[in-house]
Amino acid sequence: MATTTRRSRSARRSPGFDALRIAFMALFLLFVLLPLYWMVITSIKPTSDYLVVPPVWFPAQPTIVHYTAALFSYRGLQALVNSLIIASASTVLSTIFGTMMAYSLARFNTGGQHLAFWVLSQRFLPPVAVILPIFLLFRSWHLYDTHVGLILAYTFMTLPLTVWMMYAYFRQLPKSLEEAALVDGLSRWQSLWMIAVPLAAPGIVAAAVFAFIAVWTEFFFALILTSRYAFTLPTVFRAFLGFQGAQYGEACALATTSLVPSIILGMLVQRHLVRGLTLGAIRG
Amino acid sequence: MAEVKIRALEKNYAGVPAVRGVDLDIADGEFTVLVGPSGCGKSTLLRSIAGLEDINSGTIEIGGEVVNEMRPRDRDVAMVFQDYALYPHMTVEGNISLSLRARNTPKREIEERVRRAAGMLGIGMLLKRYPRQLSGGQRQRVAIGRAIVRNPRVFLFDEPLSNLDAQLRDEMRGELKRLHREISTTMIYVTHDQIEAMTLADRIVLMREGRIEQQGSPLELFEQPATLFVAGFLGSPKMTFLKGRLERHGDTAFVILGAAGSDVAVQLPLPTGRLSTAANDRAEVILGIRPEHASRATGERPASGSVRVNAVIDFIQPTGSRSYATFDLGGQAMLAELQAHDVSQPGETIAIDINLNRASLFDPMSGKAI
């Protein structure tokens, strides 16, 4: 019976539908991958190959001169290091505090029924609304153009994201696990770190990755709150656009370099990321 | 081991009462079952004893010690949850030993106690597995093992068998009974299943709407139910309730079923001394008869205290070893228990002996036994 059903199901699907499906997927992949490919290729093209028609799909003489210029002449390496430090530190802080806040909201209903959503609603605030008071505060507290200042700013910026993700995750964890731990003799603190957090690890990883990406690509706060010392990768790209034209090669070289930490992070946490993103939709 | 005393315990959820002024004494080593329909407050009462719920008023004593303000970890109770609550990221050994590790028990002692608990439950070969690799019955044993290993004063069970299939439930019931016999620790067990209550309990506490409806030995509640609710809750199939009218003639009394003078009216004589003086002549009553107390007539005459009726069978429900026949008595449906080989056909008329010595009488207004 099942074989007959499968046969009739595939018989009902027309070749035209399959072709349409494949065409759509191909277009989508093209839309995503073509700009990436073009960026990487441009980063190793000689200057003369940038804008020729027909386009050069692979340079006859690849060069790394744009990389050395981007990293050293335009201070791209310092920006990369700054970004790594600031993104990593703010991600760690945001994840730790966000996890604890989310646990409190999920388990103790801290702040009543509205606090959780209020925390999330901070993400709705346009950065331009708060940047001026933050700028003035940072100046008076000597946090302007410092790593610590930007780490603090990004931690508070990404907290709503990590809190909301972990809140949803903790809410779907069975309470009986922690109750069993409390009866077994663990304190509430031990119950959090030995039971809830290990079980929430996929969610924590997913939240951390989202927080990292948010900080890694953030431009506006970095532009306003940094200058000569704590500048990050996104702010350096301004330097490639000048009155004399755009430095396409250097821009693409730096952009390609900035992909590397994200790719490494993604590969390291891939398994946990998939589990975390589904947020325990299927109970084990 | 310890006795548990509860006095005037009240617990509300956002103003909605879940437990209302419960008083309960559980003797040292007793197996007490809290039973009742969903929402009656039995789980809330159990969780309050465990310290997982803060109570609004009243006191809870364990072993002579008031534990109201104590954290769960300090009450020396162990709990087995309905969904097992095994830690998925720990092995069976890790699950069982966590409570001992949390108390900084020496490693050697942990190993010894875990081995002993696992041996008692037949799960010694599962110690290195994770909960996801276990069957439902195995998980339940691990949950029990986690409780046993601590040698607590009181065991608390919150519907531990409700997620198991019927066959496994029967098996685990036997295991729990054996366990109680072996370790003789005070056990408080919550279930909505009256079969579990009847088979496991030294004492049943039947709850309804946050209050204790009746408590006593299983046989006491079964044979002398204090209210309609108790009578209807215990027993499967449940007791048949017949609306009638009481008539007293001196020392004798009858229950009249059906309208007086009608074709279907039946007069059932109550055994001498069956009634309390509280029952008024001509009072409306409810007569409760269990199916097992109405059976196919044997002998020339019914036994003393029994009455013989001619029953026209409406339909039969076979269950294997016995069958239940429904017939009309005084215009109301009545259930009788027949032997499997004694099955009659619908429409057939057979003689049924009803043992009124074992019948119950209730006041329809208050629901209480007369």
Chai-1 contact restraints between the chains, C-beta under 6 A:
chainA,res_idxA,chainB,res_idxB,connection_type,confidence,min_distance_angstrom,max_distance_angstrom,comment,restraint_id
A,S176,B,F81,contact,1.0,0.0,6.0,A-B,restraint_1
A,S176,B,D83,contact,1.0,0.0,6.0,A-B,restraint_2
A,S176,B,A85,contact,1.0,0.0,6.0,A-B,restraint_3
A,L177,B,A85,contact,1.0,0.0,6.0,A-B,restraint_4
A,E179,B,L52,contact,1.0,0.0,6.0,A-B,restraint_5
A,A180,B,A85,contact,1.0,0.0,6.0,A-B,restraint_6
A,L182,B,P72,contact,1.0,0.0,6.0,A-B,restraint_7
A,V183,B,A50,contact,1.0,0.0,6.0,A-B,restraint_8
A,V183,B,P72,contact,1.0,0.0,6.0,A-B,restraint_9
A,V183,B,M79,contact,1.0,0.0,6.0,A-B,restraint_10
A,D184,B,L98,contact,1.0,0.0,6.0,A-B,restraint_11
A,D184,B,S99,contact,1.0,0.0,6.0,A-B,restraint_12
A,G185,B,R73,contact,1.0,0.0,6.0,A-B,restraint_13
A,G185,B,S99,contact,1.0,0.0,6.0,A-B,restraint_14
A,G185,B,A102,contact,1.0,0.0,6.0,A-B,restraint_15
A,G185,B,R103,contact,1.0,0.0,6.0,A-B,restraint_16
A,L186,B,A102,contact,1.0,0.0,6.0,A-B,restraint_17
A,P198,B,H89,contact,1.0,0.0,6.0,A-B,restraint_18
A,G284,B,R132,contact,1.0,0.0,6.0,A-B,restraint_19
